Amino acid sequence: MQKHKVDQVGSLSVCSILNNPPAIDACRRYIETDLNRCFTDASLSVPLTDSSPCELRRAHELNSLLGPKGSEQAVDLLCDLHNTTSNMGICFIVDSLDWVSFHIAKYVQRKMPSSPVRLIHINVSPSEAYSVDSIAKHGFAIEVGPQPHGVLRADIYNMMKEAVDHSLEWLNKFNAGTTFEGEDVEAFVFEKSVDYPRDPETSDLMAAVHPKLQDNDFKLLQHGDPIFSLFTGETVNYEGEDLYPFFINECAYYEKRIAFHLARKKTITLPPISMKKD
Amino acid sequence: MQKHKVDQVGSLSVCSILNNPPAIDACRRYIETDLNRCFTDASLSVPLTDSSPCELRRAHELNSLLGPKGSEQAVDLLCDLHNTTSNMGICFIVDSLDWVSFHIAKYVQRKMPSSPVRLIHINVSPSEAYSVDSIAKHGFAIEVGPQPHGVLRADIYNMMKEAVDHSLEWLNKFNAGTTFEGEDVEAFVFEKSVDYPRDPETSDLMAAVHPKLQDNDFKLLQHGDPIFSLFTGETVNYEGEDLYPFFINECAYYEKRIAFHLARKKTITLPPISMKKD
């Protein structure tokens, strides 16, 4: 098991880990299978064999190091830092109804009024939650974009850094006994995914995301709006109820058959929250 | 030798070739060595051995198919289509003083008044020219960006398509006997490259491109302007004569130790041009 340096940030012990070093070296999302889909209860309980993908091994390793998922020994909070090619600004992606994560997102939103900070709620059960942050007691991902793969953009880097700094600030206040009052927060609740038009036989792309949809993450998509430009020159329009698109044209989602996700905007009422006194 | 389909576009026989299929499959610029640096006279005359990089083999193959470079059998014109993560708009990159390429660039510029179409002149001798288009009698690259690696953007795709269509149009007019009058064209003439600040021992990056420089390709960089944000928080300012930056923060150039190129803006007077009568 790798040893990791633990930094002290006020009352917090913070440990930074690179989740998938071989993929980082290869400048790819993953080598054999998407690491950030390997943290369901099912994946974490499957026995490892010689032919297990390296990412499944790494998921088991991270689960031993930071979990085990669902146990009392699991770390208190895990924040997974991600980049996307989509024009997402800063997003807090929270799987389940985790009030700590929701409060942090709201706090960061208030602290960064000039940046687009949004909360995405995936709404899956902890056992089905597939991302690395699901192995901690509390957890969320911070997704920042747009940034091309293999490129470091100072604006995006600075946004991510600021979001992390404010999250640590919230946690220090929480540890110091601050009560965070109940309040309403606006969340984008995941509804469904939409694939690119594909050739039914070869699965090859038959279209690109329409220029009017490209980069318009979180702008209401209405029935009849253009969503794809077919390579024949025709336009495909959206049919369905009005929803909010996000992860539009994300690089890693072509293979997952996702051109964009759709969400419903919902107001979630957060309860007041403070440190449990023992 | 691979066989390639030849399309007839008016008077032109057009053949489209994917230069580096294994790299395309791997979604990388190249597998072993940068193909688009393999077309100098020196590289094309080096004997192939078992340990030659696959790209050097491919360069020799393309040279047999489309060249040989500098010979009478070489194809008339080669146009190399490229994407970049830099905010370059549409660029015609011409190595040597090739009037045909310059005239085409000027024509496309005029035909696409609402798009940023620019001409970059690298100014190297044919024998030192390293890109695939240097093996034809005339040639240039069309570079379009910004587009992340592995992402298809309809706006960028459409710009590239329009630039290619107008180039074919020019060639058809040229073949039909049209005389293109002499005129002035504005070119960005390559001057030098600037690397990221790096740790002198490890060569690791110590900075990112400054947000005020990022995406500002072809905007005059003046003495004292910020160019890098050091990870310590400090800013590095530009020292030197006023020049025009391009290929700012291009993904494939980190390893080449290039944060951006600098060019001098120059007016080049094109001679009138028409088909030679035999």
Interface residues (C-beta under 8 A of the other chain):
Chain A: C27 R28 T85 P146 Q147 P148 H149 G150 V151 L152 R153 A154 D155 Y157 N158 L205 A208 V209 H210 P211 Q214 S229 N249 C251 A252 Y254
Chain B: C27 R28 T85 P146 Q147 P148 H149 G150 V151 L152 R153 A154 D155 Y157 N158 L205 A208 V209 H210 P211 Q214 S229 N249 C251 A252 Y254
